[in-house]
Amino acid sequence: MTKYLLLWELNPDKMPDDPKARGEGWLAFLDIIKQDLKEGIHKDWGCFVGETRGYTVSEQDEVELTKRMQSFVPFITFEVHPVMSVDQIAEVAKSLTE
């Protein structure tokens, strides 16, 4: 299955000005992420220090991944990159020598 690196960013226009409400929103978001990690939907997740953006690593198929991302719109935007493993890149490199 293809592995994807998702770069995500919170939409500042959808974030509450009130710190308490903003914290409650973060906690609700993190509850979803924790459940996704527990269920294996995502392999890794992180937030860049001091920022409102981060990354997710997922191995879902394209349709399921897109459905999952759509559930966060318009609160979060995504940049999606399919990635290859070291073994896959080695296979490409080997093909160049043949």
Order of alpha helices (4+ residues) and beta strands (2+ residues): beta-alpha-beta-beta-alpha-beta-alpha
